Amino acid sequence: MRPLFLALVIGLTISCSPSREKQVSEINTAFEDVNKSLAANKADTAAMRRTETAVNNYLKKTPDDSLASKYLFDLGLVYQKQRRYDKALAIFERCYREYPDSKQASTSVFLQGFLYANVLNNLDKAKEKYQLYLDKYSNVDAKMTGDVQLELQNLGKSADELLKEIQQKDDSTQRQS
């Protein structure tokens, strides 16, 4: 009797939990809905809640799955598009901390630096994140490493200052020719 009961409990548990494929499909659909509403400049709070819930449930159930870091990162991108920078930063930090060897970790660190520098004007935090990128991920993506170095060189400079520097370089190059 006891083995039968145990088999029944296991069978019910398996049949009641959604399959990975179903969860993946739900998450992908939720992201599509949110991104469509963002593209149309509309806030679909219900779609956003569905997306957050689906991603968080997936991460709780399968934190080591190959798609976990991607979904977490994609959620951060959605927050960034919505201009919910505090949430985006928290998600990017979580992506870096929980999945430091994932494809998304280096970009998460870069985006934190970018948001701190160019949106929130917190230059100390921007410098910290850019330096972290160089220390941990400079060998991952040469183009992004160059972008980080350029960001660090120009940290705190206004667009006018940068334009003036470019014009001065152009002028000196033309005089040398």
Secondary structure, 3 states (H helix, E strand, C coil): CHHHHHHHHHHHHHHHCCCHHHHHHHHHHHHHHHHHHHHCCCCCHHHHHHHHHHHHHHHHHCCCCCCHHHHHHHHHHHHHHCCCHHHHHHHHHHHHHHCCCCHHHHHHHHHHHHHHHHCCCCHHHHHHHHHHHHHHHCCCCHHHHHHHHHHHHCCCCCHHHHHHHHHHHHHHHHHHC
